Each structure stands twice: as C-alpha cells, then as structure tokens.
Amino acid sequence: MRSEGETGDGVVILPFIRARADFDDEMTRRMGEAFDAARTSLDGQEEPELFYEIIAARIIEAAKKGERDPTRLRDIGLAALGHNKGTI
C-alpha cells in the first residue's frame, strides 16, 4: 500500500530528508529505492508511521556516511527494526 504522495520513484522518502541539499538527485533516487524496497520487504504489513521514520533515518544516516548501494541501504534501514539479511 502506498503512502499519500508516493509515486513509486522513491519520492516517499523526501519528507524524511531534512536538508535536501545534502544529496544530489541520483543519491535521493537511490535512497528512495532503498526505502521503497524496505517497505516492500515488510510484506505489505501495515506498520506504524514510526517504523518508516526509523527506516528512513537509518538510510539517510548511512548515505551521509557514504553508503551508495540501495540494497545495503535497505538492509541498514531494516536492521534498525531487528531484521537481518537472512530474513529479508
């Protein structure tokens, strides 16, 4: 289920990015891809908004530290909720 304003191109992460100037368009797209993949991997479960805020925060934090791979960003975001690569 998509959130209001989600278009499938990663823009759903934009509300969580406080200072968009930190990221260029390509990095924003990669973070959005990671965020969308993390949400999808939750098997369509309706989770509290706080879950998505935590995932987004971890993805953004990792991107600020230099991580660029959407798969690794997804894994980092989900790890914040206790998911590991073996269960994704």
N, C-alpha and C positions, 0 to 999 in steps of 0.2 A: 504494500500500500504506500503510495507516495504522499509526502507531506505537501501542504499548501505551498505553491511556488516551485515545486520540484519539476524539472523538465527532463530529467534523465541524463543531463550532460554535466552533472556534478555541481550545479549551482546551489543545491540544497545545503552545501557546507558554508556558503557565503555568509549567512547570518552569524556563524560562529567565529569568523575571522574578524578580529577587532581592527587591526591595521592592515588593510588590504595592500598597502604599499610594500609590505614585506615580501610579497610574492608576485612574480610575473604571471601572465595569463597561462602559460604552459604549466607552471607549478600549481596554480589554482585548479587547473583541469585535472592534474594528477591526484591532488588531494581529494577533489570531488569524486574521482573514480574510486579511490580507496574507501572513502566514506560510503558511497553507494554500495560497494562490494561488501563492506562490513554489515550494512543494514540488510542486504540480501542474505548474507550468511546466517542471520538470526532466524531464518526460515519463516519470514513473514509474521513473526510473533509481534503482537502489539506491546511494545516496551514503553516505559515511562520516558518522557522527554529527557529526563536527566541522563538516561543511558546514552542517548545520542549526543548530548553535550559532552559527556565524558569521552566517548569515542572521538568526537571532533577535536577536543582539546589535546588528546594524546597524538592524533595525527598531525595537528598543527605544530605541536611541540617538537615532534620528530622531524618534521620538514624544516623547522627553524634551525635544527641541529645539523641539517644537511642531507637527510634521507630523501631520496627522489623516487624510489621504486614504489609504485602503487600497491603491489602485493605486500611488500614489507610494511608499508604504512598501514594497510588494512590489518595486518597481523598485530601491529603495535597497538592500534586502536582497540581491537578486540581483547587483547591481553589485559587491558585495563578492567575488563569485566570478568576476568578469570578464564577466558577462552585461550586455548593454546593451539599451535599449528596442527597438532594431531586431531583436534576435534572440529576444525573448520572445514 
